[in-house]
Amino acid sequence: MIPVYNEESAITKVVKETKKYCDQVVVVDDCSDDGTAEVVSNLGVEYRRHDVNKGQGASTRTGIIAALSLGADIIVTIDGDGQHDPSYIPLLLEHMTTADVVIGSRFLEPSTTPEYRKFGIKVLTWLYNIGSKQKLTDSLLCLRAFKSSILRSIEIEEDGFGFCPEMLIKIRKKGFVIKEVPISCTYHSDYKQNSTFSPVKLASILAYKILVWRIKIEY
């Protein structure tokens, strides 16, 4: 399941590579205003489009609903901008026999993540981990594999990027097993064309969302 917004230059390669490792690809277009829709129409995928721009959380929710309706047993989420390498999908699936959710981590092996990103991710993951027995090294990466039964048991309420920790907090609360595998990411630039927040502002929003969801769900 691939959420996209203004990714006409990257989505073809992402979809073609992803198709090598799964039975079906769902692309959710969050009301792109470039040529994304036209490009995706030629890729042979299940396509959903929002009439207005809603955010990555809303796109992920739409994509998961679509994938469940198509009868998926396991749903993998991957970004459409080329940051995640689809060749990691088999590694995620390999560990689904011992976990309910398998997610990528940038910090299980020596990381190429820029230092400012690394600092922010580790602080936010600390907020996610503190006081919990089930800890992660990277709570923000969106390259993830889920058993469909898990996704039927939770609801994504965040429309923005706050969905990323929200999902894991809800899954952890229900006692499901979350496992991490090492991956690396490709960072194209510090500020993308479709980025609406500076790194500092986004980190502040995510810190607030993590605390809100932990208080709401766990306490």
Residue frames relative to the residue before (quaternion, step in Angstrom):
aa qw qx qy qz dx dy dz
M 1.0000 0.0000 0.0000 0.0000 0.00 0.00 0.00
I 0.0543 -0.8280 0.5568 -0.0387 3.55 -0.59 1.19
P 0.1773 -0.7625 0.6113 0.1159 3.62 -0.60 1.08
V 0.0342 -0.8179 0.5743 -0.0047 3.59 -0.91 0.86
Y 0.0417 0.7490 -0.6613 -0.0050 3.50 -1.32 0.52
N 0.8347 -0.1211 0.0227 0.5367 3.56 -0.50 1.25
E 0.4117 0.7055 -0.4692 0.3356 3.56 0.74 1.11
E 0.1526 0.8371 -0.5158 0.0993 3.61 1.05 0.69
S 0.6925 0.4939 -0.2904 0.4385 3.61 1.03 -0.69
A 0.7642 0.3914 -0.1916 0.4755 3.59 1.12 -0.58
I 0.6176 0.6366 -0.3551 0.2955 3.58 0.98 -0.82
T 0.5954 0.5774 -0.3850 0.4049 3.63 1.00 -0.66
K 0.6866 0.4705 -0.2882 0.4734 3.58 0.80 -0.95
V 0.6416 0.5281 -0.3322 0.4463 3.61 0.93 -0.86
V 0.6830 0.4824 -0.2943 0.4627 3.59 0.86 -0.95
K 0.6713 0.5058 -0.3153 0.4405 3.60 0.82 -0.92
E 0.6703 0.4758 -0.2994 0.4845 3.58 0.99 -0.78
T 0.6459 0.5313 -0.3224 0.4434 3.58 0.97 -0.83
K 0.6214 0.5770 -0.3395 0.4071 3.59 1.00 -0.80
K 0.5783 0.6024 -0.3746 0.4028 3.59 1.16 -0.49
Y 0.7936 0.3544 -0.1303 0.4772 3.57 1.10 -0.69
C 0.7649 0.2931 -0.1937 0.5399 3.62 1.19 0.15
D 0.5882 -0.6002 0.4209 0.3415 3.56 -1.28 0.30
Q 0.8109 0.0087 0.0445 0.5834 3.56 1.05 -0.72
V 0.2216 -0.7636 0.5946 0.1193 3.57 -1.12 0.72
V 0.1321 -0.7531 0.6409 0.0682 3.54 -1.02 0.94
V 0.0875 -0.7777 0.6216 0.0343 3.58 -0.82 1.01
V 0.1167 -0.7759 0.6182 0.0473 3.56 -0.87 1.02
D 0.1957 -0.7950 0.5715 0.0560 3.53 -0.59 1.26
D 0.2480 -0.8059 0.5257 0.1121 3.56 -0.48 1.24
C 0.7127 -0.4736 0.2404 0.4582 3.55 0.73 1.22
S 0.0627 0.8138 -0.5691 0.0994 3.57 0.78 1.06
D 0.2270 -0.7762 0.5716 0.1391 3.55 -1.13 0.66
D 0.5548 0.5315 -0.4299 0.4743 3.56 1.19 0.56
G 0.7328 -0.4263 0.2890 0.4448 3.62 -1.03 -0.61
T 0.2646 0.8071 -0.4972 0.1770 3.59 1.22 0.33
A 0.6601 0.5304 -0.3200 0.4250 3.60 0.81 -0.98
E 0.6747 0.4933 -0.2929 0.4645 3.58 0.89 -0.92
V 0.6483 0.5168 -0.3192 0.4590 3.57 0.96 -0.86
V 0.6921 0.4902 -0.2835 0.4476 3.58 0.83 -1.00
S 0.5978 0.5975 -0.3604 0.3946 3.59 1.08 -0.70
N 0.7158 0.4345 -0.2464 0.4880 3.59 1.19 -0.43
L 0.5996 0.6206 -0.3316 0.3812 3.57 1.28 0.04
G 0.4484 -0.7278 0.4380 0.2782 3.62 1.21 0.01
V 0.4738 0.6515 -0.4512 0.3841 3.57 0.91 0.94
E 0.5314 -0.5295 0.5233 0.4042 3.53 -1.37 0.07
Y 0.0942 -0.8350 0.5420 -0.0102 3.56 -0.56 1.18
R 0.0111 -0.7588 0.6512 -0.0079 3.53 -1.01 0.94
R 0.0839 -0.8076 0.5832 0.0254 3.59 -1.02 0.77
H 0.3512 -0.7086 0.5734 0.2137 3.55 -1.01 0.85
D 0.4813 -0.6737 0.4858 0.2800 3.55 -1.07 0.76
V 0.7606 0.1351 -0.0957 0.6277 3.56 1.27 -0.48
N 0.5674 -0.5902 0.4462 0.3613 3.56 -1.21 0.48
K 0.1039 -0.8440 0.5262 0.0003 3.58 -0.56 1.18
G 0.5894 -0.5648 0.3905 0.4256 3.61 1.08 -0.58
Q 0.6575 -0.5546 0.3461 0.3746 3.54 -1.25 0.50
G 0.6119 0.5479 -0.3581 0.4440 3.58 1.06 -0.63
A 0.6539 0.5011 -0.3033 0.4788 3.57 0.97 -0.88
S 0.6477 0.5133 -0.3179 0.4646 3.60 1.00 -0.79
T 0.6450 0.5094 -0.3170 0.4733 3.57 1.00 -0.81
R 0.6279 0.5291 -0.3280 0.4671 3.58 1.00 -0.80
T 0.6591 0.5004 -0.3037 0.4722 3.59 0.91 -0.91
G 0.6814 0.5032 -0.2887 0.4462 3.57 0.92 -0.90
I 0.6453 0.5115 -0.3206 0.4682 3.57 1.00 -0.78
I 0.6319 0.5220 -0.3319 0.4670 3.58 0.96 -0.82
A 0.6524 0.5094 -0.3096 0.4679 3.57 0.98 -0.87
A 0.6769 0.5004 -0.2977 0.4503 3.59 0.86 -0.94
L 0.6421 0.5123 -0.3208 0.4715 3.58 1.01 -0.77
S 0.6549 0.5150 -0.3126 0.4562 3.58 1.01 -0.80
L 0.6677 0.4835 -0.2884 0.4871 3.58 1.22 -0.50
G 0.5696 -0.6524 0.3488 0.3580 3.58 1.30 0.08
A 0.2658 0.7943 -0.5104 0.1947 3.58 1.14 0.49
D 0.3380 -0.7154 0.5769 0.2029 3.56 -1.12 0.76
I 0.7685 0.0754 -0.0177 0.6352 3.54 1.08 -0.84
I 0.1442 -0.7848 0.6001 0.0569 3.56 -0.93 0.92
V 0.1390 -0.7693 0.6211 0.0555 3.53 -0.86 1.05
T 0.1752 -0.7616 0.6145 0.1081 3.57 -0.96 0.90
I 0.0516 0.7893 -0.6059 0.0843 3.55 -0.95 0.95
D 0.4985 -0.6684 0.4624 0.3015 3.59 -0.97 0.80
G 0.4486 -0.7277 0.4681 0.2239 3.55 -1.16 0.68
D 0.5949 0.6158 -0.3512 0.3789 3.59 1.24 -0.01
G 0.5871 -0.6047 0.3617 0.3985 3.58 1.26 0.09
Q 0.4243 0.7117 -0.4644 0.3128 3.58 1.25 0.08
H 0.7490 0.3225 -0.1819 0.5495 3.58 1.06 -0.77
D 0.3625 -0.7211 0.5533 0.2060 3.55 -1.00 0.87
P 0.4137 -0.7364 0.4724 0.2516 3.64 -0.53 1.09
S 0.5595 0.6225 -0.3983 0.3752 3.60 1.14 -0.41
Y 0.5711 0.5741 -0.3862 0.4416 3.59 1.27 -0.11
I 0.4672 0.7075 -0.4420 0.2930 3.61 1.17 -0.33
P 0.6523 0.5019 -0.3489 0.4481 3.68 0.81 -0.76
L 0.6151 0.5393 -0.3493 0.4568 3.60 1.06 -0.67
L 0.6322 0.5123 -0.3316 0.4774 3.59 0.98 -0.78
L 0.6986 0.4888 -0.2778 0.4425 3.56 0.81 -1.02
E 0.5832 0.6054 -0.3613 0.4035 3.56 1.09 -0.72
H 0.7492 0.4037 -0.2100 0.4813 3.57 1.03 -0.78
M 0.4467 0.7049 -0.4529 0.3139 3.61 1.23 0.08
T 0.5677 0.5969 -0.3903 0.4113 3.61 1.21 -0.27
T 0.7701 0.3152 -0.1726 0.5270 3.60 1.17 -0.49
A 0.7511 0.2889 -0.1868 0.5635 3.59 1.25 0.16
D 0.4676 -0.6566 0.5147 0.2920 3.54 -1.30 0.38
V 0.7683 0.1032 -0.0370 0.6307 3.52 1.22 -0.67
V 0.0675 -0.7768 0.6251 0.0355 3.60 -0.94 0.88
I 0.0373 -0.8170 0.5748 -0.0258 3.56 -0.74 1.08
G 0.5029 -0.6432 0.4892 0.3067 3.52 -1.21 0.54
S 0.1099 -0.7738 0.6202 0.0677 3.53 -1.18 0.64
R 0.3770 -0.7359 0.5260 0.1992 3.54 -0.98 0.94
F 0.7409 0.4580 -0.1988 0.4491 3.58 1.26 -0.26
L 0.4760 0.6538 -0.4622 0.3637 3.60 1.16 0.35
E 0.7385 0.1953 -0.1446 0.6289 3.55 1.33 -0.30
P 0.7066 -0.4153 0.3088 0.4826 3.63 -1.18 0.20
S 0.2783 -0.8234 0.4855 0.0940 3.53 -0.68 1.18
T 0.3026 -0.7309 0.5852 0.1782 3.54 -1.17 0.75
T 0.3778 0.7380 -0.4758 0.2938 3.58 1.30 0.16
P 0.5241 -0.6335 0.4578 0.3384 3.64 -0.87 0.87
E 0.6269 -0.6065 0.3420 0.3496 3.56 -1.01 0.88
Y 0.6677 0.4968 -0.3315 0.4444 3.62 0.89 -0.81
R 0.6315 0.5086 -0.3301 0.4833 3.58 1.10 -0.69
K 0.6376 0.5488 -0.3222 0.4342 3.54 0.95 -0.95
F 0.6536 0.5165 -0.3133 0.4559 3.58 0.92 -0.91
G 0.6856 0.4935 -0.2901 0.4496 3.57 0.85 -0.95
I 0.6594 0.5106 -0.3098 0.4567 3.56 0.92 -0.91
K 0.6764 0.4981 -0.3015 0.4511 3.58 0.93 -0.87
V 0.6245 0.5171 -0.3428 0.4745 3.60 1.05 -0.70
L 0.6843 0.4812 -0.2879 0.4662 3.59 0.88 -0.93
T 0.6450 0.5002 -0.3241 0.4783 3.59 1.03 -0.71
W 0.5904 0.5499 -0.3597 0.4687 3.59 1.12 -0.61
L 0.6406 0.5072 -0.3204 0.4793 3.59 0.99 -0.80
Y 0.6424 0.5115 -0.3146 0.4761 3.57 1.07 -0.73
N 0.7330 0.4708 -0.2320 0.4327 3.59 0.93 -0.92
I 0.6057 0.6372 -0.3766 0.2921 3.57 0.83 -1.00
G 0.8291 0.1823 -0.1785 0.4976 3.53 -0.82 1.09
S 0.6493 0.5036 -0.3235 0.4692 3.60 1.24 -0.04
K 0.4739 -0.6731 0.4885 0.2894 3.58 -1.07 0.70
Q 0.7250 0.3750 -0.2282 0.5307 3.59 1.06 -0.72
K 0.0231 -0.8453 0.5314 -0.0503 3.57 -0.15 1.31
L 0.2304 -0.7521 0.6045 0.1258 3.54 -1.28 0.54
T 0.4215 -0.6730 0.5331 0.2920 3.55 -1.30 0.23
D 0.7913 0.1122 -0.0376 0.5998 3.60 1.23 -0.44
S 0.0945 -0.8483 0.5209 0.0119 3.58 -0.16 1.29
L 0.6924 0.5287 -0.2546 0.4198 3.60 1.24 -0.11
L 0.5406 0.6285 -0.4224 0.3666 3.61 1.14 -0.18
C 0.3346 -0.7844 0.4972 0.1596 3.57 -0.89 0.97
L 0.4953 0.5934 -0.4642 0.4325 3.61 1.21 0.28
R 0.2189 0.7976 -0.5052 0.2464 3.55 -0.10 1.36
A 0.1798 -0.7524 0.6213 0.1247 3.55 -1.23 0.55
F 0.0808 -0.8075 0.5842 -0.0136 3.55 -0.90 1.03
K 0.4235 -0.6080 0.5927 0.3157 3.53 -1.17 0.59
S 0.5536 -0.6486 0.4009 0.3348 3.58 -0.89 0.90
S 0.5969 0.5792 -0.3642 0.4190 3.59 1.08 -0.65
I 0.6128 0.5470 -0.3463 0.4532 3.59 1.10 -0.66
L 0.7097 0.4655 -0.2654 0.4575 3.56 0.87 -0.96
R 0.6000 0.5308 -0.3673 0.4725 3.59 1.20 -0.31
S 0.6974 0.5005 -0.2685 0.4372 3.57 1.18 -0.53
I 0.7441 0.3061 -0.2103 0.5554 3.60 1.26 -0.13
E 0.2578 -0.7439 0.5944 0.1639 3.56 -1.27 0.37
I 0.3329 -0.7124 0.5808 0.2106 3.57 -0.94 0.90
E 0.1375 -0.8207 0.5527 0.0448 3.56 -0.61 1.15
E 0.6348 0.5304 -0.3281 0.4562 3.57 1.17 -0.55
D 0.3246 -0.7407 0.5536 0.1988 3.58 -0.90 0.89
G 0.7142 0.4280 -0.2421 0.4981 3.58 1.10 -0.67
F 0.7854 -0.3492 0.2327 0.4550 3.55 -1.29 -0.33
G 0.4686 0.6748 -0.4404 0.3620 3.59 1.24 -0.10
F 0.5048 0.6520 -0.4231 0.3755 3.59 1.25 -0.30
C 0.5839 0.6343 -0.3661 0.3503 3.56 1.10 -0.75
P 0.7358 0.3329 -0.2333 0.5416 3.65 0.77 -0.89
E 0.5537 0.6204 -0.3985 0.3870 3.62 1.08 -0.64
M 0.6656 0.5122 -0.3094 0.4461 3.58 0.84 -0.97
L 0.7020 0.4775 -0.2816 0.4471 3.57 0.83 -0.97
I 0.6208 0.5318 -0.3443 0.4618 3.59 1.05 -0.70
K 0.6716 0.4871 -0.2966 0.4729 3.59 0.93 -0.86
I 0.6521 0.5073 -0.3118 0.4692 3.57 0.99 -0.83
R 0.6499 0.5152 -0.3120 0.4635 3.58 0.95 -0.87
K 0.6407 0.5432 -0.3241 0.4352 3.58 0.94 -0.86
K 0.6919 0.4684 -0.2737 0.4765 3.58 1.06 -0.72
G 0.5416 -0.6776 0.3691 0.3337 3.58 1.27 0.05
F 0.4106 0.7058 -0.4832 0.3158 3.58 1.20 0.31
V 0.4913 -0.6710 0.4807 0.2781 3.56 -1.18 0.62
I 0.1047 -0.7769 0.6205 0.0217 3.54 -0.81 1.11
K 0.0576 -0.8055 0.5898 -0.0042 3.57 -0.76 1.04
E 0.2680 -0.7617 0.5706 0.1499 3.57 -1.10 0.73
V 0.0986 -0.7548 0.6436 0.0801 3.55 -1.25 0.58
P 0.5275 -0.6618 0.4258 0.3202 3.62 -1.02 0.68
I 0.0836 0.7663 -0.6343 0.0589 3.56 -0.99 0.89
S 0.2575 -0.7210 0.6047 0.2197 3.55 -1.32 0.11
C 0.2969 -0.7561 0.5622 0.1551 3.56 -1.22 0.52
T 0.3309 -0.6951 0.5974 0.2247 3.51 -1.31 0.43
Y 0.1429 -0.7906 0.5922 0.0611 3.58 -0.67 1.11
H 0.3227 -0.7959 0.4878 0.1564 3.54 -0.44 1.27
S 0.7698 -0.1660 0.1508 0.5976 3.57 0.97 -0.88
D 0.6106 -0.5685 0.4005 0.3790 3.56 -1.21 0.38
Y 0.7994 0.1290 -0.0533 0.5844 3.59 0.99 -0.77
K 0.2148 -0.8052 0.5438 0.0985 3.55 -0.32 1.26
Q 0.6717 -0.5067 0.3690 0.3949 3.53 -1.30 0.44
N 0.7761 0.3451 -0.1881 0.4931 3.58 0.93 -0.84
S 0.4377 0.6778 -0.4770 0.3485 3.60 1.18 0.38
T 0.2192 -0.8016 0.5469 0.1015 3.57 -0.83 1.00
F 0.7575 0.3132 -0.1824 0.5430 3.60 1.23 -0.26
S 0.4598 -0.6161 0.5528 0.3218 3.53 -1.20 0.56
P 0.6598 -0.5170 0.3518 0.4167 3.62 -1.14 0.45
V 0.6572 0.5122 -0.3185 0.4520 3.60 0.96 -0.82
K 0.6690 0.4921 -0.3020 0.4680 3.57 0.92 -0.88
L 0.6508 0.5113 -0.3177 0.4626 3.58 0.96 -0.85
A 0.6475 0.5160 -0.3207 0.4599 3.60 0.96 -0.84
S 0.6424 0.5224 -0.3201 0.4604 3.59 1.01 -0.78
I 0.6469 0.5115 -0.3114 0.4721 3.56 0.99 -0.85
L 0.6805 0.4945 -0.2924 0.4548 3.56 0.90 -0.92
A 0.6122 0.5377 -0.3545 0.4588 3.60 1.00 -0.74
Y 0.6511 0.5089 -0.3030 0.4745 3.57 0.95 -0.89
K 0.6784 0.4975 -0.3000 0.4498 3.60 0.88 -0.93
I 0.6292 0.5308 -0.3418 0.4534 3.59 0.98 -0.78
L 0.6753 0.4876 -0.2968 0.4670 3.57 0.88 -0.91
V 0.6420 0.5274 -0.3255 0.4514 3.59 0.95 -0.86
W 0.7191 0.4438 -0.2675 0.4630 3.59 0.79 -0.96
R 0.6266 0.5165 -0.3575 0.4613 3.59 1.02 -0.62
I 0.6560 0.4941 -0.3161 0.4750 3.58 0.93 -0.81
K 0.6854 0.5056 -0.2785 0.4439 3.57 0.91 -0.94
I 0.7742 0.3784 -0.1800 0.4744 3.58 0.90 -0.95
E 0.8080 0.3496 -0.1498 0.4500 3.56 0.84 -0.97
Y 0.7814 0.3074 -0.1734 0.5147 3.61 1.12 -0.40
